[in-house]
Amino acid sequence: MLKGADDSVMEQEDSASQHGEMTSWDINDIKLPQHVSQTDWFQEWPDSYVKHIYSSEDKNAQRHHSSWAMRNTNNHNSRILKKSCLGVVVCGNNCSTLDGRKIYLRPAICDKARQKQQRKCCPNCNGPLQLLSCRGHGGYPVTNFWRHEGQFIFFQCKGAHDHPRPETKLEAEARRSIQKAKTAFSSSSLRLKRIQEIE
C-alpha cells in the first residue's frame, strides 16, 4: 500500500516535469520537445502569450489558420513562419446593426487593398470605415509563430490583442456574396425599369 502511494507521487512528479517541458520551450529554441504525450486542441482565436503543440496531422495547424486577420511577416529564420495581426476595420460612426452587433470587418491582407477598404463606406450605415491597428505586443502587432518539427506543429503567440475580434473569413465571404447579390439585383431592376420606361 505504501509502495503504491510512492508510485503515485513519482507519477505526479514525472507528469509535472513533463508539463514543465511542454510549456518551457520557446519557438526559437534549437531543440523543441519531442516526447509529447498529448497534443492540444486547435485554437481558432489564440490570444495573449500562449503556446500550443499540435499534431502535424491537424489540418488547421497545417494551414496556419487563425480567425484573427494575420499576414505573413518577413522572418530571418526559414524554419519558423511568422505572422502579424492586422487589427480590425470598424465603423467611424460606431453604429450597430438591427440586432445590436457592432461592425468589425476583416482587414484586407494587402496594403493597397487595405487602404482602398478604408475609403469605402460602412455596410450598415454608410459612415466612414477606420482601421484599428493591433498594438498588443509592446506597441507592435501581436505575432504568431509556427514551426513544423517531426510529428508536431509548434505554435507560439506573443502579445495580447487590444482590439475586438474581426469577422471570420467565412463571415466576410458571406457578407460579400450578399452585397454582390444585392448589387446585381438592384442593377437588373434598374435595367428593367428603363426598359419599361422606353416601352
C-alpha positions as CSV (number, residue, x, y, z in Angstrom):
1,M,0.0,0.0,0.0
2,L,2.8,2.4,0.9
3,K,4.6,1.5,-2.3
4,G,1.5,2.4,-4.3
5,A,1.4,5.8,-2.7
6,D,5.1,6.3,-3.5
7,D,4.5,5.3,-7.1
8,S,1.6,7.8,-7.3
9,V,3.8,10.6,-6.1
10,M,6.5,9.6,-8.6
11,E,4.0,9.6,-11.5
12,Q,2.7,13.1,-10.4
13,E,6.3,14.4,-10.4
14,D,7.0,12.8,-13.8
15,S,3.8,14.4,-15.1
16,A,4.7,17.8,-13.6
17,S,8.2,17.7,-15.1
18,Q,6.8,16.7,-18.5
19,H,4.3,19.5,-18.3
20,G,7.1,21.9,-17.5
21,E,9.0,20.7,-20.5
22,M,5.8,21.2,-22.7
23,T,5.5,24.8,-21.6
24,S,9.1,25.9,-21.0
25,W,10.1,25.9,-24.7
26,D,10.4,28.9,-27.0
27,I,9.8,28.8,-30.7
28,N,13.4,29.9,-31.3
29,D,15.0,27.1,-29.3
30,I,17.4,24.9,-31.2
31,K,15.7,21.8,-29.9
32,L,11.9,21.6,-29.2
33,P,10.2,18.8,-27.0
34,Q,9.7,15.6,-29.0
35,H,8.3,13.4,-26.2
36,V,4.8,14.9,-26.3
37,S,2.2,12.5,-24.8
38,Q,-0.8,14.6,-25.7
39,T,-1.2,17.4,-28.3
40,D,-3.5,20.4,-27.9
41,W,-6.9,21.0,-29.4
42,F,-6.7,23.6,-32.2
43,Q,-7.3,27.2,-31.1
44,E,-9.1,29.4,-33.6
45,W,-8.6,32.7,-31.6
46,P,-5.2,32.4,-29.8
47,D,-4.7,35.4,-27.6
48,S,-2.1,36.5,-25.1
49,Y,1.2,34.9,-24.5
50,V,0.3,31.2,-25.2
51,K,2.0,28.2,-26.7
52,H,0.4,25.1,-28.2
53,I,1.7,21.9,-29.6
54,Y,-0.5,20.5,-32.4
55,S,-0.3,17.2,-34.2
56,S,1.2,17.5,-37.7
57,E,-2.0,15.8,-38.9
58,D,-4.2,18.8,-37.8
59,K,-5.5,20.4,-41.0
60,N,-6.0,23.8,-39.3
61,A,-2.4,23.8,-37.9
62,Q,-1.1,22.7,-41.3
63,R,-2.7,25.8,-42.9
64,H,-1.5,28.0,-40.0
65,H,-5.2,29.0,-39.6
66,S,-6.2,31.9,-37.3
67,S,-9.5,33.7,-37.2
68,W,-7.6,36.9,-36.4
69,A,-6.6,38.8,-39.5
70,M,-2.9,37.8,-39.8
71,R,-0.4,38.3,-42.6
72,N,3.0,36.7,-43.2
73,T,5.9,38.8,-41.9
74,N,9.5,38.7,-43.0
75,N,11.4,36.4,-40.8
76,H,15.2,35.7,-40.8
77,N,14.6,32.0,-39.8
78,S,13.3,30.0,-42.7
79,R,12.2,27.2,-40.3
80,I,9.7,29.5,-38.5
81,L,6.7,31.1,-40.1
82,K,5.9,34.5,-38.6
83,K,2.5,36.2,-38.9
84,S,1.5,39.6,-37.6
85,C,-2.0,40.8,-36.7
86,L,-3.6,43.5,-38.9
87,G,-6.2,44.6,-36.4
88,V,-9.9,45.2,-37.3
89,V,-11.8,47.6,-39.5
90,V,-14.6,49.4,-37.6
91,C,-17.3,52.0,-38.4
92,G,-16.2,55.5,-37.7
93,N,-19.8,56.3,-36.5
94,N,-19.7,53.3,-34.1
95,C,-23.0,52.2,-35.4
96,S,-24.9,49.0,-34.5
97,T,-26.9,46.6,-36.7
98,L,-30.6,46.0,-36.0
99,D,-29.7,43.0,-33.8
100,G,-27.3,45.2,-31.7
101,R,-24.0,44.0,-33.2
102,K,-21.1,46.3,-33.9
103,I,-19.3,46.4,-37.3
104,Y,-16.0,44.6,-37.0
105,L,-14.8,43.9,-40.6
106,R,-11.8,41.8,-41.6
107,P,-8.9,43.9,-42.8
108,A,-7.5,43.1,-46.3
109,I,-4.1,41.4,-46.3
110,C,-2.5,43.6,-49.0
111,D,-1.5,47.2,-48.0
112,K,-3.1,48.7,-51.1
113,A,-6.4,46.8,-50.7
114,R,-6.5,47.8,-47.0
115,Q,-6.1,51.5,-47.9
116,K,-8.9,51.1,-50.6
117,Q,-11.0,49.3,-48.0
118,Q,-10.8,52.3,-45.6
119,R,-12.1,54.6,-48.4
120,K,-15.3,52.5,-48.6
121,C,-18.4,53.1,-46.6
122,C,-19.7,51.1,-43.6
123,P,-22.0,48.4,-45.0
124,N,-24.5,49.2,-42.2
125,C,-24.8,53.0,-42.1
126,N,-22.6,54.2,-45.0
127,G,-20.3,56.0,-42.5
128,P,-16.6,56.1,-42.8
129,L,-14.5,52.9,-42.1
130,Q,-11.4,53.1,-39.9
131,L,-8.6,50.6,-39.3
132,L,-7.9,49.8,-35.6
133,S,-4.3,48.6,-35.8
134,C,-3.2,45.9,-33.4
135,R,-0.6,47.2,-30.9
136,G,-0.9,44.4,-28.3
137,H,2.8,43.4,-28.3
138,G,4.6,46.4,-26.7
139,G,3.1,48.8,-29.2
140,Y,3.6,46.4,-32.1
141,P,1.2,43.9,-33.6
142,V,0.6,40.6,-31.9
143,T,2.8,38.0,-33.6
144,N,2.1,34.3,-34.2
145,F,4.9,31.8,-34.8
146,W,4.6,28.4,-36.4
147,R,7.2,25.7,-36.6
148,H,6.9,22.2,-38.1
149,E,9.1,19.6,-36.3
150,G,8.6,15.9,-37.0
151,Q,5.2,14.8,-35.8
152,F,4.3,18.2,-34.3
153,I,3.5,21.7,-35.2
154,F,4.6,24.2,-32.5
155,F,2.7,27.4,-32.1
156,Q,3.6,30.5,-30.0
157,C,1.6,33.7,-29.7
158,K,3.4,36.8,-28.4
159,G,1.2,39.7,-27.3
160,A,-2.5,40.2,-26.4
161,H,-4.9,41.6,-28.9
162,D,-6.0,45.1,-27.9
163,H,-9.0,45.3,-30.3
164,P,-12.2,43.5,-31.0
165,R,-12.3,40.2,-33.0
166,P,-12.9,40.8,-36.7
167,E,-15.5,38.8,-38.6
168,T,-14.1,35.4,-39.7
169,K,-13.1,34.6,-43.3
170,L,-16.4,32.7,-43.8
171,E,-18.5,35.6,-42.4
172,A,-16.6,38.1,-44.6
173,E,-17.2,35.9,-47.7
174,A,-20.9,35.5,-46.9
175,R,-21.2,39.3,-46.4
176,R,-19.5,40.0,-49.8
177,S,-21.8,37.4,-51.5
178,I,-24.9,39.1,-50.1
179,Q,-23.6,42.5,-51.2
180,K,-22.9,41.3,-54.7
181,A,-26.3,39.7,-55.0
182,K,-28.0,43.0,-53.8
183,T,-25.9,45.0,-56.3
184,A,-26.8,42.6,-59.1
185,F,-30.5,42.7,-58.2
186,S,-30.6,46.5,-58.0
187,S,-28.8,46.9,-61.4
188,S,-31.1,44.4,-63.1
189,S,-34.2,46.0,-61.6
190,L,-32.9,49.4,-62.8
191,R,-32.4,47.9,-66.3
192,L,-36.0,46.5,-66.2
193,K,-37.3,49.9,-65.1
194,R,-35.5,51.7,-68.0
195,I,-36.9,49.1,-70.5
196,Q,-40.4,49.7,-69.1
197,E,-40.0,53.4,-69.4
198,I,-38.8,53.1,-73.1
199,E,-41.8,50.9,-73.9
